Every structure is written in C-alpha cells, then in structure tokens.
Amino acid sequence: MFASRPAVHPVEAPPLADAAENPLGVRMKDVQGMPGTPGGLALRLVQFAFAVGALGVMTSTSDFPSVTAFCSLVAAAILQSLWSISLAFLDVYALLVRRCLRNRRALCWFTIGDGITATLTFASACASAGITVLISNDLNLCSENHCTSFETAAAMAFIGWFAVSPSFLLNLWSLACR
C-alpha cells in the first residue's frame, strides 16, 4: 500500500520546422459531384435536362391529364427541374467566386431537397411506367394512346433519378462525416 507513484513531467512539443510544410486546417480535396464542384454542376445540369425532357415529352401528349400517375410525373419533373436549375446556379456562383458549399446547414438543405426530389421522381417514374405497361401490354390500347411518348417520359424520369441519386448520396455522406 505504500508503493511509490510515478511522476509525470510535461514535455513540450517540438516546434514545426516550416508552417508552409504543415499548414493548419487543411481540408480534403473536394469530391467531384459534391456541391460547388464542376462534377456537381454537371450532375445538376443532367438532372435538369432529363427532368425538362420528361416534362416536355409528357406534356406534348393531349391525354396525359386523364391519368393520375402521368400528372404526378409532370409535377415531379417540374419540381426536379426547378430544384436542379436553382442548385446549378448556386454551383456556378460557388465556382466563380471559389467558395466552398460544405457548411453543415447548406449540406443539410441539399440533402433534404435531393432526397425529396429523388423519392418523388422515382415514385412517379415507377407509377408512369406501370401505367404504360398496363396500357400497352395488358389492354392493347397503344393505337389509341401515345405509348411511345409515355415510355420515353418514364425513361427520362428514371435517368433523371439516376442523376439525382449520386448528388443525394454524396451530400448525405459529406453530412455524416462532419
């Protein structure tokens, strides 16, 4: 019980040889596809292009308002196109002024917005594809309807969803790593 205790003497850290060699607070390189990067801008422009394409093809038919799934695809495409073009403008601004868009609040908004638009686009594309299969294969009513246009719009919506998914996953990953 009367054992001696070790004494701890603080040791100073050696000074840095060169501050330029070991800069403080260096961030990791930006992953392409994240907000404020050229890859992120490219993803936003692809999302916008396919959302507008799906919207244009679907609204070019005269009988899309008669089916709720097609109306939801139009609504999802409008939301996706507005969200994507607004974030594309934000990415262009960030690239021009060389600003980083990785603060916690911005990433939270980007993640929530991408998650909502991805979910709505995917659900609407699935519903539209299901109705198109019903019309063409089961009811054999393609001669009376615009099946090719409906299939094209659903395919464009799926491609738009494939473009928004990496944005959502990269934002979620970046938010989780904070």
Secondary structure as GFF3:
##gff-version 3
##sequence-region A 1 178
A	DSSP	alpha_helix	38	59	.	.	.	ID=ss1
A	DSSP	three_ten_helix	64	66	.	.	.	ID=ss2
A	DSSP	alpha_helix	68	97	.	.	.	ID=ss3
A	DSSP	alpha_helix	104	133	.	.	.	ID=ss4
A	DSSP	pi_helix	134	138	.	.	.	ID=ss5
A	DSSP	alpha_helix	147	176	.	.	.	ID=ss6
###
